[in-house]
Amino acid sequence: MTIGTQHIRGKPPARQIDPLPAEDLDTSGLVGAINDRLEQLLPHENATPRSLRDAMAFSLLAPGKRLRPLLTILTSMHFGGRDLVALDAACAIEMVHTASLILDDLPAMDDSLVRRGKPTVHRAFGEDIAILSSVALLNHAFGILATHAHVRAETRTELVRVVTAAIGTEGLIGGQVLDLKLKSDPTSDDELGRINGLKTAALFGAAAEAGALVAGVKAEMLEIVRQFALELGSAFQIADDLLDDPTYAGTTGKDTGKDRNKPTILSARGKDDTRRLLHTHLDAARKCLERTGSADRRLATILDRGFARFLS
């Protein structure tokens, strides 16, 4: 199986992935392909200030689940996308996600110490380089989308539009502003759901929609894709709230207990009700997949494996 990506800086293309039936899909192989491609897509070591490039690599290449880029690739495959043609779009999504984490962790935001099992970027490189590396990753992501060699020009434009919307005032940025106010403003369940939708689910929606666009999905199906991804993103944020419990300290790769002084779905509804809500979102996501009519079951692996600890 070939990978639809261009040859970068004389390096070999990312590893090949053999086709697997859905029940045997080894997502670690896909994650390996994503990691290889992320490293290839970083600026050349000699083409940018070393400290900036090092900070970008430090955050982007840190071990992670790569759930969002997996969502892009598996959505493309779900709709018949050939091989890993969505790989570059998936890597751009991961750059956006990583940029958002760098900003989230800053002292002015969540003031986190650990991310993906490593010191946060501002602790390792200073706040100035952390901020600049986040902006550089965002800039790099848009450059990749705008020059994607294996999709039509109008699709590249749509990819840029979708990711721009997910980042903006009705996406990550707007959600972060609302999240920062949680410690001081009274918040209802509806408002918490809206914050989760903006801060987390919006990028999940962009990740899935990007994969569908690369696969050539028509407009009428894109709404189902968006709804699937928003349900998935909502479930992921609830799972993240559950994992903030100090009992998970040392197992998540980041600080725990960071939400203890602000309202969350978990603090508002309790653990049992929160788990039920998680299952409600996952069930809704599965129904969306059924509505697509695709016989490809690989996308369902994100639901089954990504939330395995909460499905028992």
URQUILIN-V242531 format. One record per residue. N is the residue number from 0. SS is DSSP state (hx for helix, st for strand, lp for the rest). Layout:
# URQUILIN-V242531
n	ss
N	SS
N	SS
This chain:
# URQUILIN-V242531
n	ss
0	lp
1	lp
2	lp
3	lp
4	lp
5	lp
6	lp
7	lp
8	lp
9	lp
10	lp
11	lp
12	lp
13	lp
14	lp
15	lp
16	lp
17	lp
18	lp
19	lp
20	lp
21	hx
22	hx
23	hx
24	lp
25	lp
26	hx
27	hx
28	hx
29	hx
30	hx
31	hx
32	hx
33	hx
34	hx
35	hx
36	hx
37	hx
38	hx
39	hx
40	hx
41	lp
42	lp
43	lp
44	lp
45	lp
46	lp
47	lp
48	lp
49	hx
50	hx
51	hx
52	hx
53	hx
54	hx
55	hx
56	hx
57	hx
58	hx
59	hx
60	lp
61	lp
62	lp
63	lp
64	lp
65	lp
66	hx
67	hx
68	hx
69	hx
70	hx
71	hx
72	hx
73	hx
74	hx
75	hx
76	hx
77	hx
78	lp
79	lp
80	lp
81	lp
82	lp
83	lp
84	lp
85	lp
86	hx
87	hx
88	hx
89	hx
90	hx
91	hx
92	hx
93	hx
94	hx
95	hx
96	hx
97	hx
98	hx
99	hx
100	hx
101	hx
102	hx
103	hx
104	lp
105	lp
106	lp
107	lp
108	lp
109	lp
110	lp
111	lp
112	lp
113	st
114	st
115	lp
116	lp
117	st
118	st
119	lp
120	hx
121	hx
122	hx
123	hx
124	hx
125	lp
126	hx
127	hx
128	hx
129	hx
130	hx
131	hx
132	hx
133	hx
134	hx
135	hx
136	hx
137	hx
138	hx
139	hx
140	hx
141	hx
142	hx
143	hx
144	hx
145	hx
146	lp
147	lp
148	lp
149	lp
150	lp
151	lp
152	hx
153	hx
154	hx
155	hx
156	hx
157	hx
158	hx
159	hx
160	hx
161	hx
162	hx
163	hx
164	hx
165	hx
166	hx
167	lp
168	lp
169	lp
170	lp
171	hx
172	hx
173	hx
174	hx
175	hx
176	hx
177	hx
178	hx
179	hx
180	lp
181	lp
182	lp
183	lp
184	lp
185	lp
186	lp
187	lp
188	hx
189	hx
190	hx
191	hx
192	hx
193	hx
194	hx
195	hx
196	hx
197	hx
198	hx
199	hx
200	hx
201	hx
202	hx
203	hx
204	hx
205	hx
206	hx
207	hx
208	hx
209	hx
210	hx
211	hx
212	hx
213	hx
214	lp
215	lp
216	lp
217	lp
218	hx
219	hx
220	hx
221	hx
222	hx
223	hx
224	hx
225	hx
226	hx
227	hx
228	hx
229	hx
230	hx
231	hx
232	hx
233	hx
234	hx
235	hx
236	hx
237	hx
238	hx
239	hx
240	hx
241	hx
242	hx
243	lp
244	lp
245	hx
246	hx
247	hx
248	lp
249	lp
250	lp
251	lp
252	lp
253	lp
254	lp
255	lp
256	lp
257	lp
258	lp
259	lp
260	lp
261	lp
262	lp
263	lp
264	hx
265	hx
266	hx
267	hx
268	hx
269	lp
270	hx
271	hx
272	hx
273	hx
274	hx
275	hx
276	hx
277	hx
278	hx
279	hx
280	hx
281	hx
282	hx
283	hx
284	hx
285	hx
286	hx
287	hx
288	hx
289	hx
290	hx
291	hx
292	lp
293	lp
294	lp
295	lp
296	lp
297	lp
298	lp
299	hx
300	hx
301	hx
302	hx
303	hx
304	hx
305	hx
306	lp
307	hx
308	hx
309	hx
310	lp
311	lp
